[in-house]
Amino acid sequence: MISVNDLRTGLTIEVEGEIYSVVDFLHVKPGKGAAFVRTKLKNLRTGATLERTFRAGERVSRAHIELKEMQYMYSSGDEYFFMDMETYDQIALRADDLGDAPKYLLENMTIGIQFYQGEPVGVDLPTTVVLEVVHTEPGFKGDTAQGATKPATLQTGITIQVPLFVEQGERVKVDTRTGEYLSRA
């Protein structure tokens, strides 16, 4: 058990049987009345966010999340199969459990899978991935003073905006948090 006064961004806690990650917190001491802690929590199982206020000094259970490095092997329908690199055990996760991760997964890619009491609750993708452009229109010459972009389809099937100079067959670096083009790889 930890005091809500010790909450920090990224900490995982258990509230009413659900596991939450602290997204934001604010300690408030009004002029009169008791102090309180206003928090924004993200449910690790569903991805939903919740705003909750705790009284100062209230205690909550800390959820210990284990992070295992696993290798993405293949997908079948809406199931994605991963292998533990130490024990060679395989697990299957549904697309619903992965969130946006399938957009960036390549075979044999190593990612972190978060476990809570032996149950997978989320994934920890690398910040950037390198993907190949499989389709994009040729760039056109003209007014590019405004940083013109064009759509490009990548090897995993997602479409992102890239600068005009990027051509089909090139490899680009993509930010997995925002889904934006960063640079050529």
C-alpha positions as CSV (number, residue, x, y, z in Angstrom):
1,M,0.0,0.0,0.0
2,I,1.2,3.5,-0.9
3,S,-0.1,6.9,0.0
4,V,-1.7,8.9,-2.7
5,N,0.7,11.7,-1.8
6,D,3.4,9.5,-3.3
7,L,1.7,9.1,-6.7
8,R,3.9,9.8,-9.7
9,T,3.3,9.8,-13.5
10,G,3.7,6.2,-14.9
11,L,3.1,4.5,-11.5
12,T,0.7,1.5,-11.7
13,I,-2.0,1.2,-9.0
14,E,-5.0,-1.0,-8.2
15,V,-8.3,0.7,-7.6
16,E,-11.5,-1.2,-7.1
17,G,-10.1,-4.4,-8.7
18,E,-8.8,-2.6,-11.8
19,I,-5.3,-1.8,-12.8
20,Y,-4.5,1.8,-13.7
21,S,-1.4,3.8,-14.8
22,V,-1.1,7.3,-13.4
23,V,-1.2,9.7,-16.4
24,D,-1.4,13.0,-14.5
25,F,-1.7,14.1,-10.9
26,L,-2.1,17.3,-8.9
27,H,-1.8,17.9,-5.2
28,V,-4.4,20.6,-4.2
29,K,-4.4,22.4,-0.8
30,P,-7.4,24.7,-0.8
31,G,-7.6,27.7,1.5
32,K,-10.0,26.0,3.8
33,G,-10.8,22.3,4.0
34,A,-8.7,19.2,3.6
35,A,-6.0,18.7,1.0
36,F,-6.7,16.3,-1.9
37,V,-5.0,14.7,-4.9
38,R,-6.7,15.0,-8.3
39,T,-5.6,12.2,-10.7
40,K,-6.1,11.1,-14.3
41,L,-5.8,7.3,-14.5
42,K,-5.6,5.0,-17.6
43,N,-7.1,1.5,-17.3
44,L,-4.4,-0.9,-18.6
45,R,-6.9,-3.5,-19.6
46,T,-9.4,-1.4,-21.5
47,G,-7.4,1.8,-22.3
48,A,-10.1,4.0,-20.9
49,T,-9.2,7.1,-18.9
50,L,-10.7,8.0,-15.6
51,E,-10.4,11.2,-13.5
52,R,-10.5,10.5,-9.8
53,T,-10.0,12.6,-6.6
54,F,-8.4,11.1,-3.5
55,R,-8.3,12.6,0.0
56,A,-4.7,13.4,1.0
57,G,-3.2,10.5,3.0
58,E,-5.5,7.9,1.5
59,R,-3.8,4.7,0.7
60,V,-4.0,2.6,-2.5
61,S,-2.5,-0.7,-3.6
62,R,0.5,-0.6,-5.9
63,A,0.2,-2.9,-8.9
64,H,3.5,-4.6,-9.7
65,I,3.7,-4.9,-13.5
66,E,6.2,-7.4,-14.9
67,L,7.7,-6.6,-18.3
68,K,8.8,-9.6,-20.5
69,E,10.7,-9.3,-23.7
70,M,8.9,-11.3,-26.3
71,Q,9.3,-11.9,-30.0
72,Y,6.4,-11.3,-32.4
73,M,6.0,-14.4,-34.5
74,Y,2.9,-14.3,-36.7
75,S,-0.8,-13.4,-36.8
76,S,-3.8,-15.6,-37.6
77,G,-7.1,-13.8,-37.9
78,D,-7.3,-11.3,-35.0
79,E,-4.8,-13.2,-32.9
80,Y,-1.2,-12.3,-32.6
81,F,1.4,-14.9,-31.4
82,F,4.4,-14.0,-29.3
83,M,7.3,-16.2,-28.0
84,D,9.1,-15.7,-24.7
85,M,12.8,-15.4,-25.5
86,E,13.9,-17.2,-22.4
87,T,11.4,-20.1,-22.0
88,Y,10.3,-20.4,-25.6
89,D,6.6,-20.4,-24.4
90,Q,4.1,-18.9,-26.8
91,I,1.1,-16.8,-26.0
92,A,-1.7,-15.4,-28.2
93,L,-3.1,-11.9,-27.8
94,R,-6.2,-10.6,-29.4
95,A,-6.1,-7.4,-31.5
96,D,-8.3,-5.7,-28.8
97,D,-5.6,-6.3,-26.2
98,L,-2.8,-4.8,-28.4
99,G,-4.4,-1.4,-29.1
100,D,-2.5,0.3,-31.9
101,A,0.5,-2.1,-31.8
102,P,-0.5,-4.3,-34.8
103,K,0.1,-1.2,-37.1
104,Y,3.8,-1.4,-36.2
105,L,4.5,-5.1,-35.7
106,L,6.9,-6.9,-38.0
107,E,7.7,-10.6,-37.8
108,N,10.6,-11.4,-35.5
109,M,10.4,-8.0,-33.8
110,T,11.1,-7.9,-30.1
111,I,8.7,-5.9,-27.9
112,G,7.9,-5.8,-24.2
113,I,4.6,-7.4,-23.0
114,Q,3.3,-6.2,-19.6
115,F,2.0,-8.9,-17.2
116,Y,0.0,-8.4,-14.0
117,Q,-0.3,-11.6,-11.9
118,G,0.5,-13.8,-14.9
119,E,-2.1,-12.1,-17.2
120,P,-0.9,-10.0,-20.2
121,V,-2.4,-6.5,-19.8
122,G,-0.5,-4.4,-22.4
123,V,2.4,-3.9,-24.7
124,D,5.4,-1.7,-24.6
125,L,6.4,-0.8,-28.2
126,P,9.8,0.8,-29.1
127,T,9.5,4.5,-29.6
128,T,10.3,4.3,-33.3
129,V,10.1,1.6,-35.9
130,V,11.6,1.4,-39.4
131,L,9.1,0.4,-42.1
132,E,9.2,0.1,-45.9
133,V,7.1,2.3,-48.2
134,V,5.1,-0.1,-50.4
135,H,3.0,2.4,-52.3
136,T,3.1,6.2,-52.8
137,E,2.5,8.5,-55.6
138,P,5.5,10.1,-57.3
139,G,6.5,13.5,-55.8
140,F,5.7,16.5,-58.0
141,K,7.8,19.7,-58.4
142,G,6.3,23.0,-57.5
143,D,5.6,25.1,-54.4
144,T,7.1,23.2,-51.5
145,A,7.7,26.2,-49.3
146,Q,5.0,24.9,-46.9
147,G,6.5,21.4,-46.4
148,A,4.1,19.6,-48.6
149,T,3.3,16.0,-47.8
150,K,1.7,13.0,-49.6
151,P,0.1,9.8,-48.3
152,A,2.3,6.6,-48.2
153,T,1.2,3.1,-47.4
154,L,3.7,1.1,-45.4
155,Q,4.5,-2.6,-45.3
156,T,2.2,-3.2,-42.3
157,G,-0.8,-1.6,-44.1
158,I,-0.9,1.8,-42.3
159,T,-1.0,5.0,-44.3
160,I,1.0,8.0,-43.0
161,Q,1.9,11.4,-44.4
162,V,5.5,11.7,-45.8
163,P,7.4,14.5,-47.5
164,L,7.3,14.6,-51.3
165,F,10.9,13.3,-51.8
166,V,10.1,9.9,-50.2
167,E,9.7,7.3,-52.9
168,Q,8.3,3.7,-53.1
169,G,10.7,1.1,-51.8
170,E,12.4,3.5,-49.3
171,R,12.5,2.7,-45.6
172,V,11.2,5.4,-43.2
173,K,11.3,5.9,-39.4
174,V,7.9,6.2,-37.8
175,D,7.1,7.4,-34.2
176,T,4.8,4.7,-32.7
177,R,3.3,7.1,-30.1
178,T,1.9,9.5,-32.7
179,G,2.1,7.6,-36.0
180,E,4.0,10.4,-37.7
181,Y,6.9,10.2,-40.2
182,L,10.3,11.1,-38.5
183,S,13.0,10.6,-41.2
184,R,14.3,8.3,-43.8
185,A,16.1,5.3,-42.4
